Amino acid sequence: MAKDHGENSKSRVFCWEQINRTNRLFRVSRVFAPAERVGRLLPLYALFSVVEQICSGSSDETVAGSRLAWWRNELEPQNMAASQHPLVQELVRSGAAERMSGDQITRLFAGTAERLLAQAPASRAELKNLCSAIYRPQLDLELSVSGLPDAMDGIDTGLTARNGLVQLVRECLFTKEQGGFWWVPLNDLARHGVTREDIVNRPGAGNVAALFAELFGEAAQWQDKRDGESSGHTIDYSPARHVFAISGLITRKLRRLASAKPDRFGQELARLRPADLFYSWNSARRLG
């Protein structure tokens, strides 16, 4: 038994390392998740972090594609139980694996593979759609692992798009030398007279600041719709309070990014202030 306890501890430590490497906001999300679901969410968040690292950390598309294919094979239902990888072992041990459908996993990896070859969006509307497509597979998996696969079908693109945009910001911080910021809409660049090289090399320039202030300011206002509210039906969202808490925190992050220079984005994303944590707590409390 001691050996099993040690192996479980190692797998959890590995999961925490992945989360700390990419998205520490997941630590906040876990705080607000129902206690009986916390264990299942840890390896899932670690999986999201690993996928994000592949997308942001590989300059060679062939290498990145091979790594994604390896993970996709490891997460085949028939392969998970025999996997020696600590993250997969934790998915199985926690019970998360049995709640992840093959279709959901396929969508997660297919979307990531498509992003390796993605073209810059022409407009902000296209960017919003791209960001929503990035985060929707993650949200679906999170709801399923939380035991809420159908409760939030009515969530519009606002929540997913905001979260997806912050993910793109994180990814570009790792790949500046590879052109980072490829996702800034072409019409925004043209209207502000900015090139992607300007963003990286002249982060303090006025037109660069104006571009991001406008972009992130609008993104923070992207709205959600909850199915059933307008028709008088009531949906209990309280078991998903961690989803809304983290979404509210991301909205605050976008507003903070709007007043920051691109070379400070990393610091702003990593910084958590007491007011941010209170805001998350208040968002979760309102849902019960």
N, C-alpha and C positions, 0 to 999 in steps of 0.2 A: 504493500500500500504506500509506503514511503516513496518508493520509486515512482509510482503513478502520480503522487502528489507533486514530486519534483518535476516530472515531465509536463504536467499541467501548468505548473508555475512558469516553466521555460516557454511554453507556447503562448501564455498570456503576456509575458515580458516581450516576446517577439512582436505580438500584436501592438502593444503600447509603443514600441520603437517605431513601427511604421506610421502610427497615428502622429507621433511627435515629429516625424520627419516631414510630413506634408500638411496635415490639417488638424491643428490642436483644438480647433473649435469642437471637434468631436468629443473632447473631454467635457465640454459644457453640455453638449447634447445628452450625454450619458447621465449627468446629474439629474436631469428633468425627466428621464425615461422611467416608466413604472419599474419598481424594483425587480419584479419577476421577469422582466425582459432585458435587463442590463447585461447579463452574461451573454445573451445571444447577439447583442448589438456590437460588443467589442470586436470579435473577429470579422464581422461584416464591415465595420468601419475600417479595419485594417486592410481588408480586401480592396475597398475603394481607394485607400491610400496607395497600395501597391500598383493598382491600375493607373492611377494618376502619375506615379513616378515613372512608369513605363512610357506614358504619353509625353511627359515633359523631359525625361532624362536621356532619351535615345536620339542621337543625331542621325543614325542610320535607320531608315524606315524598315529595311529587311530585318535588322536585329530586333527592333521593337515588335514587328509582326510575329517573329519567331517566339519572343517572350510571351506575347499575348496568346499565341497558339498553345504554348506549354501550359499556361494557367488554365486556358479553356479546357484542355484535355484533363488536367488534374481535377477540375471541378465537375467532370462528368459524374452523374450519380453513382455509376458502377465503379468509379475509380476513387471516390472520396474516402471510403472506409479504409482502403489500403494505403492511402497517401502517407508519406513520411514527412511532409512539409508541416512545420508547426502551425501555420495559419490554418491550413485545411484541417489538421487534427483538432484545432480549437473550434472550428465551425461544426465539426462532427460532435465533439465532446459536449458543447454547449446546447446542442439541439437546433442550432440555426440551419444546418445543412438540410434537414428534413423539411424545412419550411421554404426553401429556395427552389422554385421550379426551373426546369431546363430552359423553358422559353425566356424566363427573366434573365438567367445567366447569359443566354445567347444574345439578348438585346444589349446587355451591359458591354459585352466584348465587341459586338458588331459596331456599336456606336463609337467605341474607343478606336477601333481599327479605321473607321471612316474618318475620324478626326486627324489621323496621321497624314491623310491626303487632302484635308479640307482646304477649300478656297476661301479667301477673305470675303466676308459678306459685303454686299454693295450698299446696304442701308441698315439703319438701326432696327427696323422691323425684321430683317433677315437675321441680324445678330440675336434678337430676342428668341426667334425660333431655334437658332443653333444652340443657344444656352439652355433652353428648355429641353431640347433633345439630349443634351449632355447629362442633365441631372434627373430626367424622368425615370430612366431605368434604375438609378440608385434609390430614388424615392419609392418606387414600386417594391424593390427588394426590402427596403427598410420597413415598409408597412407590412409586408408579408411576414418577415421575421418577427415583427412586433405582434403579429396576430391580427392585423387590421387590413387585409387585402382589398376589401370592398368599401370601407368606410369613407374613403376620401377620393372616390372616383371623380367627384365634381371639382377637385382642385384645378384651377385654371393655370395658365402658363406663368403667372406672376411669381409664385413661390419658386417654382423650378427654374425659371429664367434668372432670377436674382442669384440663386445658389450656383447655377451654372456659370454665370458671369464671374463670380468671385473665384470659382475654380479656374477659369481661363486666366484670370489675373495671377493666381498662384503659379500656374504652369509657365506663364511667360517670364516670370522672375527666374526660373531655372534655365531658360533657353534664350536669354538676351543675345548671346553671341550667334544664335541660329535665327535671329530675326524676331524673337518674342512678339508681342503686340500685333501679330499678323491679323488678329481678329477685329481690330479697330475698323469700323465701316469705311469703305472707300469714299462715300460722299461726305462723311465727317472730315476725313483727311483733306479732301479737296476744299471744302468750305472754310476750313481753318488755315489752309495753306501749310499743312504739316506733313512731313514724311515720317515713316517709321524710324528712320535714322535720327531724325530730330528728337523723337520721343526718348530714344536711348542716350543720345549724345548731348542734347540740349534740354534736359528735363525741367529746367527752370524758366524756359522761354514762355512769354505771355500767351502765345497762341497754343502752345502745348497745354498749359494750365487751363485755358478756356475750353479746349476740346474735352478734357477729362471732367472738368466741372459740369459741363453740359451733359455728357454721356452718363456719368455716374449719378448725377442728380435726377435724370429721367428714370434710370434703372431702379433707383430707390422707390420710385412711385409706381412701378409696375404693380398692378393690382391682382388680387386673387378673387375667385368667385367660389362659393361653397354651394354645391348642388343641394337644392331642397329648401334653402332659406326663403327664397322668394315665393315658393309654393306653400309655405306654412308647415312643411315637414321639419322635424328637429332631428339632427344628427349629433350623437354624442362624440365629440372630438377629444374628450379628456384623455383617453388612452394614448393619443398621439401628441400630447402636449410638448414632448421633446422636439417634435418636428416644427411646431410653430414657434417654440422658444428660440431655436437656432435660426429660423428664418427671420425672426425679428432682429436678432443679433446681426445677421448678415446685412439687413437693411441699414442698420447703424454703421456697419463697416463701409458700405457703399457711400454713405454720406461723408464719412471721414476721408475716404479715398478722394472724394470730389475736391477736397481742399488740400490734397497732398501732391507733391511732385512725384513723378513716376519712380525716381530712385528711392523714394521713401515708402513705396507701397508695401514692401516686405515688412518693415517695422510696424506699419499700421495694422497689417493683417495679424501679426503676432501679438500685438498689444491688447490686453484685456483690462479694462478699467472697472472699478467697483460699480460705476453707473451702468456699464454694459451688463454686468451680472445681475444687477437689480432689475434691469429692463427685461432680461430673459426670465427671471423668476416671476415677474409680474405678468408677463405674457402667458407663462405656464399656469399660474394661479387662476387666471381668468377662465381657463378651460376646465377647472375643477381639480 
